[in-house]
Structure formats: structure tokens, C-alpha cells
Amino acid sequence: MATHSSSTGESFSMPTTSTTSSASSDRHRFNSWALLFLFSTLALTAHETDDSNANAGANKLVTAVSSITLIISAIGSIAHLGFSGLLSSMFVGTLIEGLLALIALALWAGCLPVVMDPRKGLAQMYVGKQSDEVIDYQPIISNANLYFCSWGAAICVLSVFAQYVRERLGGSSRGGSGMGYTNLWYLLGLASVVVVIEGMRFKNQVCVIDGGAETATCGRNTYGLVTGIIGLIVSVIISLFSSFGKDSALVTTVSSFLCAILYTICAGLLTFDKGPATYVGNQYLAAWSGFFLSFAIFGSVVKEFMGVAGGPTSGASANNDGEEDEENEMDTI
């Protein structure tokens, strides 16, 4: 009887876990689709109501991308709400959802650098604090609504795509030590991309100008570039393995610790004293985002690796122990 009870319990436990995981993934994707709709609407409004925009080509691009992603996210949100069974069955978890998420991601990946280019003056602009013969140009936020809403839209569409890919690859059902940190690794990758892009932009637009920045400032910018490249490579590799459910607790711990050390130094060099990002802008926020995300991943993984956090692995272990105790009691009876 004990054997029959155990086998019966096992046959029903796995589908329940899989169904719960799928439902949770769909709920999170609905939240991301809905937030993408909100941020796309706000970004479009912020851009269209800004009278200072003079670049016609950039204006058309921002308007087009915001409008298209607004429509795509509206479809995604309605499909996940389940008002139309036909739309939900055709969209949720299918290749259509993945394709639309990829299109939205590609649109914002192409649009975001244009919006954030200080020379175009859409969301950022260059200012200088002249001292002696050095002007010390740095980018600052000029249109806060467009700036933050554009980043919000980009992060939301990245979240949608990451969750979709993980579900399609079966990472959510197979588990893995870092199954709860895939989105954090994607965000760390995004922060690293921004550090690299802004570092290259500062190098090519400011450091090449006579008196544009001090030698020490350009040197610190170079360290930020190296950190961003390493952070990007590490986060892409770990998030890819995590999506497949093949990640290792030890490798994830070491990788997150490496990123934490690099970004601690990076944030200090870029945002203090003679750093190229002492004003609030992309490089400033990306450096500190990399710092906090690295430590968030490292701290969480260490707790799970040491068995402090009651994650999915420990929960499954507890359930198995409970089943074994029950079997022992039945055998004793």
C-alpha cells in the first residue's frame, strides 16, 4: 500500500508543478506586456509634446517605434487576459507571440541609441563644466519623461522575450539553480551593453576633442568599456545556460562575484571625482545598475548555494522527505 500511495503521489505531482509554472510564467508575461503598453504610450506622448526636437529623421523613428510597440503590446495584453479564447490560443506561448516580442525588441534596440544620443538632444544633451583649459563635456538628461519611459519600454520588452524564450526552451519546467535569476542576468547584460555604448560614444565624441576631457577621465572611461564587455559576455553565457535549465550554482556564484567586483570598481571610477559620468545620465545609471544587479545575483545565489534560502530545490527536498516519512509510518503500521 505504501508503494501504491507513493507512485500515485508521484504521478500527479509533476503535472501540477508544470501547470503552476506555466501559469506563473503567463501571468508575468501579461504584466510585462501591459507595462510595455503603458511605457510606449507615455514615451510617444512625451516625445510628441516636446517642442525642442528639431531632428526630423529621429522624430519620425521615435514616433514610429512607440506607435508600433504600443499596438503589439495591446495585442499581447488582450491575448493574455483571455477575453477571446481564439486570440489567446493563437497568441499565448506560440511562435506568433515570440515573433512579435522579437520585433518589438529589435525596434527598441534600434531606437534607444537614437533617443539617448546627446548630439540629437531627444532625451540627453551634452553640458560642459569648464575648468582651466578643459571643458569636461558630459551627457545629462534633458527630457526625463522620454528618457525613463523609453528605458521602461525597452526593459519590459526584454523581460517579455526572456520569459518567452525560457518557456519555449523548457527552462521553467526543468528548473536549475538559477531559474529565478534569468531576468536579472538579462538586465545585467542590458546594463553592460549601455556601459559599452556610452563608453564608446564618450571616447569617440568627447575624448577626441582638444580640451573635451582630461586624460584621467578618458582612462576611467576605458576601464568602464572593459568592464561592460566582460559583464556582457558573462551575462549572455549564464542567461543562455539558465534559459536551458543547465546552469550551475558554483559557476553562477563565481560569475556573479566577478561581475560584482568589476562593477564596484567601475561605478567608483566612472561616477566619482574625475569620472566621465558624474552627472546623472545613461553611463551613470548603467554603472550603478550593474553594481546593484551583480550583488543582487551574487547574494541570492550564495544563499541558495549554501542552503539558506528555501527555493524550489529545498522545497522539493522537503516534499520528498515528507513522502519518505509517510511511507515509513505506513510500513510500521
Buried (B, 14 or more C-beta within 10 A) or exposed (E): EBEEEBEEBEEEEEEEBEEEBBEEBBEBBBBBBBBBBBBBBBBBBBBBEBEEBEBEEBBEBBBEBBEBBBEBBBBBBBBBEEEEEEBBEEBBBBEBBBEBBBBBBEBBBEBBBBBBBBEBBBBBBBBBEEEEEBBBBBBBBBBEBBBBBBBBBBBBBBBBBBBBBBBBBEBBBEBBBBBBBBBBBBBBBBBBBBBBBBBEBBBEBBBEEEEBBBEEBBBBBBBBBBBBBBBBEBBBBBBBBBBBBEBBBEBBBBBBBBBBEBBBBBBBBBBEEBBBBBBBBBBBBBBBBBBBBBBBBBEBBBEBBEEEBEBBBEEEEEEEEEBEEBBEEEEEE
